[in-house]
């Protein structure tokens, strides 16, 4: 079977590589000539564990191809999966410019009947518009059917999520087209749910909004723990053991980030505005997350005062471990705040340093280890729970830093171990270690 995947970003590249891995002949198309050249040489432009290895294996075995040529990508292929970005506009709505451009290219270059499968995250009703757009472009002797097939990949585990998906969603009002796409996924052996096209579109947004809701809810509980003296880890464990609730996404911290949750919750909110529906819970989720990202900085300001001239180490830059994605990452907001305070900032991340350097250049010091980042620091912020950070020897903080003050936004360390190491340690939803606070004034205790 021949398949073309449009877009070589995270979703498109993982999708194309995994299709090739199960034996399909896959062509990945992108308008970025430089990216196509890099991929054709077997080099992966994104950080994703295991992806480059699988990519090279399928390149070498001749099942995976990369091209920027429209005719070779679309002219004779029967199945086209579209996985281009739908970034947010300034008002929070989904920007469909890249999707519409890709669809126009497909329609102008098809020479046979085809099924166009939209994996891009799009508002309800978009696939119907895409279908009409294609019908207006293609010749009368060609038949095209549009199918919605939203993705549910987590950055850092994309290959695992592809081969062990909880479900594969296929949305279409054409039973034949839906069955054809389902047959493509049969080798994965995962549950397939077929719905109408609008339901498939909403499943994606509703799923991400619900997970974001769990994160914002547990962060609100964590903030309450700081006022009451409860421990959020005990509370989360006790909640998560209830099978109706489940333990996933109940880890308190400094809020969600990345390319999906922030964008998709805002896009869903804009969709509700279009239909004049007041989705109160969703609006609160977004507001809580925005506020939560500020909590660690506000705690530090309350404790230390001005950051001007202080040496500050930021450990973890990506929005989550095992990715280099810094979009909407809490660390990015923190760095902006620290620069405004005129702090002297050193940063460390196993994967995302290069992307941060593209943004900030010489304004930051870029360390290649935790040791180098914290050396001489007055205060340390932990923003991403990379193993290199969670497994770091706590005894080294007092040896390398000036003040041994650690603000942990990911609750990486055991409180007793932090106390034994002599750290002044402030985390999320837990008691502060080696700090004396008045609960009425501070909102957290030692």
TAVEN-V378962 format. One record per pair of residues at least 6 apart in sequence whose C-alpha atoms are under 7 Angstrom apart, sorted by sequence separation. I is the first residue (numbers start at 1). J is the second residue. If there is no record, write none. Layout:
BEGIN
[[I:J] [I:J]]
END
This chain:
BEGIN
[[6:12] [20:26] [30:36] [58:64] [59:65] [67:73] [88:94] [89:95] [172:178] [225:231] [239:245] [240:246] [241:247] [272:278] [318:324] [319:325] [367:373] [374:380] [398:404] [426:432] [439:445] [5:12] [19:26] [87:94] [88:95] [154:161] [225:232] [240:247] [272:279] [318:325] [319:326] [397:404] [418:425] [425:432] [426:433] [438:445] [44:52] [86:94] [87:95] [153:161] [170:178] [318:326] [425:433] [437:445] [43:52] [86:95] [153:162] [317:326] [424:433] [425:434] [436:445] [437:446] [16:26] [86:96] [222:232] [319:329] [424:434] [436:446] [5:16] [318:329] [319:330] [423:434] [424:435] [435:446] [16:28] [86:98] [432:444] [434:446] [42:55] [85:98] [269:282] [353:366] [431:444] [432:445] [433:446] [42:56] [84:98] [236:250] [269:283] [317:331] [419:433] [431:445] [432:446] [84:99] [131:146] [236:251] [419:434] [431:446] [411:427] [406:423] [411:428] [346:364] [347:365] [348:366] [405:423] [406:424] [407:425] [408:426] [409:427] [415:433] [127:146] [150:169] [345:364] [346:365] [347:366] [348:367] [404:423] [405:424] [406:425] [407:426] [408:427] [409:428] [8:28] [149:169] [345:365] [346:366] [347:367] [348:368] [404:424] [405:425] [406:426] [407:427] [7:28] [8:29] [127:148] [149:170] [346:367] [348:369] [2:24] [3:25] [4:26] [5:27] [6:28] [7:29] [8:30] [148:170] [149:171] [348:370] [390:412] [1:24] [2:25] [3:26] [4:27] [5:28] [6:29] [7:30] [147:170] [148:171] [167:190] [168:191] [169:192] [170:193] [171:194] [172:195] [173:196] [378:401] [390:413] [1:25] [2:26] [3:27] [4:28] [5:29] [6:30] [147:171] [148:172] [167:191] [168:192] [169:193] [170:194] [171:195] [172:196] [173:197] [376:400] [377:401] [378:402] [379:403] [394:418] [147:172] [163:188] [165:190] [166:191] [167:192] [168:193] [169:194] [170:195] [171:196] [172:197] [348:373] [375:400] [376:401] [377:402] [378:403] [379:404] [380:405] [381:406] [382:407] [383:408] [385:410] [40:66] [164:190] [167:193] [171:197] [347:373] [374:400] [375:401] [376:402] [379:405] [380:406] [381:407] [382:408] [383:409] [384:410] [395:421] [39:66] [107:134] [324:351] [325:352] [346:373] [374:401] [378:405] [379:406] [380:407] [381:408] [382:409] [383:410] [385:412] [394:421] [323:351] [324:352] [382:410] [108:137] [113:142] [114:143] [115:144] [116:145] [117:146] [118:147] [119:148] [121:150] [171:200] [36:66] [107:137] [108:138] [112:142] [113:143] [114:144] [115:145] [116:146] [117:147] [118:148] [119:149] [120:150] [170:200] [222:252] [36:67] [107:138] [113:144] [114:145] [115:146] [116:147] [117:148] [118:149] [119:150] [147:178] [169:200] [307:338] [312:343] [36:68] [74:106] [117:149] [119:151] [145:177] [218:250] [311:343] [312:344] [313:345] [314:346] [315:347] [316:348] [317:349] [219:252] [256:289] [308:341] [309:342] [310:343] [311:344] [312:345] [313:346] [314:347] [315:348] [316:349] [75:109] [76:110] [86:120] [215:249] [218:252] [219:253] [255:289] [307:341] [308:342] [309:343] [310:344] [311:345] [312:346] [313:347] [314:348] [315:349] [318:352] [33:68] [74:109] [75:110] [76:111] [78:113] [79:114] [80:115] [81:116] [82:117] [83:118] [85:120] [86:121] [214:249] [215:250] [306:341] [307:342] [308:343] [309:344] [317:352] [32:68] [74:110] [75:111] [76:112] [78:114] [79:115] [80:116] [81:117] [82:118] [83:119] [84:120] [214:250] [307:343] [17:54] [21:58] [26:63] [27:64] [28:65] [29:66] [30:67] [31:68] [78:115] [79:116] [80:117] [81:118] [82:119] [83:120] [255:292] [293:330] [297:334] [17:55] [20:58] [25:63] [26:64] [27:65] [28:66] [29:67] [30:68] [71:109] [81:119] [82:120] [211:249] [254:292] [255:293] [24:63] [25:64] [26:65] [27:66] [28:67] [29:68] [70:109] [216:255] [254:293] [20:63] [20:64] [29:73] [27:73] [148:197] [212:261] [150:201] [148:200] [209:261] [331:383] [148:201] [208:261] [330:383] [150:204] [208:264] [209:265] [205:264] [313:373] [258:319] [313:374] [115:177] [257:319] [205:268] [321:384] [313:377] [320:384] [321:385] [312:377] [319:384] [321:386] [311:377] [312:378] [313:379] [314:380] [315:381] [316:382] [317:383] [318:384] [258:325] [311:378] [312:379] [313:380] [314:381] [315:382] [316:383] [317:384] [258:326] [259:327] [310:378] [311:379] [312:380] [313:381] [314:382] [315:383] [316:384] [4:73] [216:285] [258:327] [314:383] [315:384] [257:327] [258:328] [316:386] [12:83] [257:328] [258:329] [11:83] [213:285] [216:288] [257:329] [4:77] [125:198] [212:285] [216:289] [257:330] [3:77] [124:198] [2:77] [4:79] [5:80] [6:81] [7:82] [3:79] [4:80] [5:81] [6:82] [7:83] [254:330] [3:80] [4:81] [5:82] [6:83] [7:84] [124:201] [6:84] [123:201] [124:202] [122:201] [49:156] [48:156] [296:407] [296:409] [14:158] [14:159] [123:271] [254:409] [253:409] [254:410] [253:410] [156:322] [156:323] [155:323] [93:266] [94:267] [92:266] [93:267] [88:263] [92:267] [253:428] [252:428] [93:270] [92:270] [232:429] [231:429] [232:430] [231:430] [230:430] [229:431] [226:429] [225:429] [226:430] [225:430] [226:431] [222:428] [223:429] [222:429] [227:439] [227:443] [226:443] [227:444] [226:444] [226:445] [48:322] [48:323] [47:323] [47:324]]
END
